[in-house]
């Protein structure tokens, strides 16, 4: 099979570059939506956890009202609703969105770093001059045209998420911490152990899932503030004749 002509190679590279750029933009938009969902879930979680005695029943009544539930049914629901399950689900939801934001952030950085590697190949294939701006969006043009103070945005996002997450986990642990300690009220039996785990289940969820959420947040913060750069392959020496 004959090797593709130079024009054909340039066209293939340009098409591939455009597809890679579209994929990077799609991931960027998805990350933005998930970030908003994360902030929304964190805000709801902080509100419901800060003053559970008042906000739990109010939130349940609001959701039931929007769903068209009658007033008598709402009152019965307030008395029988498992609020412990609701707060456990909030912890899991925060972990899910935090993990997804980190995953999408990693994909975005990888995709844009790939575009930075494609652009020199495409420019060389097209024979563009070093001063030409074409196909330099993520390399020379981006590096030479940085908007002042735009770098502060990532610090603001990291601080916003970190502050809300810290408040949420602090409220969760303090509200779930047992007032009478962790001792068992009866001799150690399988039934007593099961009751002990049931009584402290939400606190264990706070520590286990909350701990994993903190790890995901630290990974997200590090990736946002110190994004990795692709290592350029070392040039191989030509064999001596």
matplotlib code that plots the C-alpha trace (Angstrom):
import matplotlib.pyplot as plt

x = [0.0, 1.6, 2.4, -0.1, 0.9, 1.9, -1.5, -3.3, -1.3, -2.0, -5.7, -5.8, -4.0, -6.3, -9.4, -8.0, -7.1, -10.7, -12.2, -9.9, -10.7, -14.4, -14.0, -12.0, -14.8, -17.5, -15.6, -15.1, -18.8, -19.7, -17.2, -18.8, -22.3, -21.0, -19.2, -22.4, -24.2, -21.4, -21.8, -25.6, -25.5, -22.9, -25.1, -28.1, -26.1, -24.8, -28.2, -29.8, -26.9, -26.4, -29.8, -31.4, -34.3, -35.7, -34.5, -35.2, -38.9, -39.0, -37.1, -39.3, -42.5, -41.2, -40.4, -43.7, -45.6, -43.9, -44.8, -48.5, -48.7, -51.7, -51.2, -52.3, -49.9, -47.1, -47.7, -47.5, -44.5, -42.7, -43.1, -42.1, -39.5, -36.1, -34.0, -30.9, -31.1, -31.4, -28.3, -26.4, -27.4, -26.1, -22.7, -22.6, -23.9, -21.2, -18.6, -19.9, -19.9, -16.5, -15.1, -16.7, -15.4, -11.9, -12.2, -13.5, -10.7, -8.1, -9.6, -9.7, -6.1, -5.1, -7.1, -5.6, -2.1, -2.7, -3.8, -0.6, 1.3, -0.7, -0.2, 3.6, 3.1, 0.4, 2.2, 5.3, 3.3, 1.7, 5.0, 3.7, 6.1, 6.9, 5.0, 1.8, -1.1, -2.8, -3.0, -1.2, -4.2, -3.0, 0.8, 2.5, -0.7, -2.0, 1.3, 1.8, -1.8, -2.7, -5.5, -4.4, -5.9, -7.6, -5.3, -7.1, -10.3, -8.9, -7.9, -11.4, -13.1, -10.7, -11.4, -15.2, -15.5, -13.0, -14.8, -18.2, -16.9, -15.2, -18.4, -20.5, -18.2, -17.7, -21.5, -22.0, -19.5, -20.5, -24.2, -23.6, -21.1, -22.7, -23.4, -23.0, -19.8, -19.1, -19.7, -22.2, -25.1, -25.2, -22.7, -21.0, -23.2, -23.9, -27.2, -25.4, -22.8, -25.4, -27.3, -24.0, -23.2, -26.8, -26.6, -23.2, -23.7, -24.1, -20.9, -19.0, -20.4, -19.2, -15.6, -15.3, -17.1, -16.2, -12.5, -12.6, -14.3, -11.5, -8.9, -10.8, -10.9, -7.2, -6.5, -8.8, -7.1, -3.6, -4.6, -6.2, -3.4, -0.5, -1.6, 1.0, 2.8, 3.7, 7.3, 9.0, 10.6, 14.4, 16.0, 17.7, 21.2, 21.9, 24.0, 27.6, 28.4]
y = [0.0, 3.4, 5.9, 8.8, 12.0, 15.0, 16.8, 13.6, 13.3, 16.9, 16.4, 13.2, 15.1, 18.1, 15.9, 14.0, 17.3, 18.6, 15.4, 15.5, 19.2, 18.4, 15.6, 17.8, 20.5, 17.9, 16.7, 20.2, 21.0, 17.7, 18.6, 22.0, 20.4, 17.9, 20.6, 22.6, 19.4, 18.9, 22.4, 22.0, 18.7, 20.1, 23.1, 21.0, 18.6, 21.5, 22.9, 19.6, 18.7, 22.0, 21.9, 18.5, 19.0, 21.8, 21.3, 17.6, 17.9, 21.1, 19.6, 16.5, 18.6, 20.7, 17.8, 16.1, 19.3, 19.6, 15.9, 16.6, 14.7, 15.6, 17.4, 14.4, 12.1, 14.6, 14.7, 10.9, 10.9, 13.3, 10.9, 7.7, 8.8, 7.2, 10.4, 8.3, 6.9, 10.4, 11.6, 8.4, 9.0, 12.6, 11.4, 8.9, 11.5, 13.9, 11.2, 10.3, 13.8, 14.6, 11.5, 12.2, 15.8, 14.5, 11.9, 14.4, 16.9, 14.2, 13.5, 17.2, 17.7, 14.6, 15.6, 19.1, 17.8, 15.5, 18.5, 20.3, 17.3, 17.2, 20.8, 20.8, 17.6, 19.3, 22.6, 20.8, 18.8, 22.0, 23.8, 26.8, 29.6, 29.9, 33.2, 31.8, 31.4, 28.5, 25.3, 26.9, 27.3, 25.0, 25.7, 28.9, 31.1, 29.9, 30.4, 33.9, 35.1, 34.4, 36.6, 38.3, 36.9, 34.0, 31.6, 32.6, 30.9, 27.4, 28.5, 29.9, 26.6, 24.6, 26.8, 26.8, 23.0, 22.5, 24.8, 23.4, 19.8, 20.6, 22.2, 19.2, 16.5, 18.5, 18.8, 15.1, 13.7, 16.0, 15.2, 11.4, 11.2, 9.2, 11.2, 8.1, 6.9, 3.6, 1.2, -1.7, -1.6, -5.4, -8.3, -9.0, -11.2, -11.3, -9.5, -6.8, -6.3, -6.0, -3.4, -1.5, -1.4, -0.4, 2.4, 3.7, 2.9, 6.5, 7.5, 4.7, 5.9, 9.4, 8.2, 5.6, 7.4, 10.8, 9.8, 8.6, 11.9, 13.8, 11.8, 12.5, 16.2, 16.3, 14.6, 17.0, 20.0, 18.8, 18.1, 21.5, 23.5, 21.4, 19.8, 17.4, 18.0, 15.4, 14.5, 15.0, 11.8, 12.0, 12.1, 8.8, 9.0, 7.7, 4.6, 5.2, 4.1]
z = [0.0, -1.0, 1.7, 1.9, 0.2, 2.3, 1.7, 2.7, 5.9, 6.8, 6.1, 8.3, 11.1, 10.9, 11.0, 13.9, 15.7, 15.2, 16.6, 19.6, 20.2, 20.1, 22.5, 24.9, 24.7, 25.4, 28.5, 29.7, 29.4, 31.2, 34.0, 34.4, 34.8, 37.3, 39.3, 39.6, 40.7, 43.3, 44.7, 44.8, 46.6, 49.1, 49.7, 50.3, 52.5, 54.7, 55.1, 56.1, 58.4, 60.2, 61.9, 61.4, 63.7, 61.6, 58.1, 57.8, 58.2, 56.2, 53.2, 53.3, 53.4, 50.5, 48.3, 49.2, 48.4, 45.0, 44.3, 45.1, 48.4, 50.6, 53.9, 56.1, 54.2, 54.7, 58.5, 58.6, 56.4, 58.7, 61.6, 59.8, 57.3, 57.8, 58.0, 58.8, 55.3, 53.8, 55.5, 54.6, 50.9, 51.1, 52.1, 49.2, 46.7, 47.7, 47.3, 43.9, 42.5, 44.0, 42.4, 39.0, 39.0, 39.7, 36.9, 34.4, 35.4, 34.7, 31.3, 30.4, 31.3, 29.4, 26.3, 26.2, 26.7, 23.8, 21.7, 22.7, 21.3, 18.1, 17.2, 16.5, 14.3, 12.3, 12.0, 10.8, 8.3, 6.9, 6.9, 8.9, 10.0, 13.7, 13.8, 12.3, 14.8, 13.0, 15.1, 18.1, 20.4, 23.1, 22.7, 21.6, 21.3, 24.7, 26.4, 25.0, 25.6, 29.2, 30.7, 33.8, 37.1, 35.3, 37.2, 40.4, 39.2, 40.0, 43.5, 44.1, 43.0, 45.2, 48.2, 47.6, 47.4, 50.2, 52.6, 51.9, 52.2, 55.5, 57.0, 55.8, 57.2, 60.5, 60.9, 60.0, 62.5, 65.3, 64.8, 64.6, 67.5, 70.3, 73.5, 75.7, 74.1, 72.3, 75.1, 74.9, 77.3, 77.6, 77.5, 74.2, 72.1, 68.4, 69.0, 71.0, 68.4, 65.7, 67.7, 68.3, 64.6, 63.8, 66.3, 65.0, 61.3, 60.1, 62.0, 60.3, 56.9, 57.8, 58.4, 55.6, 52.8, 54.1, 54.2, 50.6, 49.7, 51.3, 49.3, 46.1, 47.0, 47.7, 44.4, 42.6, 44.3, 43.4, 39.8, 39.4, 41.0, 39.7, 36.4, 35.0, 31.7, 29.2, 29.2, 25.9, 24.6, 24.7, 21.3, 20.4, 19.2, 15.7, 15.4, 14.4, 10.9]

ax = plt.figure().add_subplot(projection="3d")
ax.plot(x, y, z, "-o")
ax.set_aspect("equal")
plt.show()
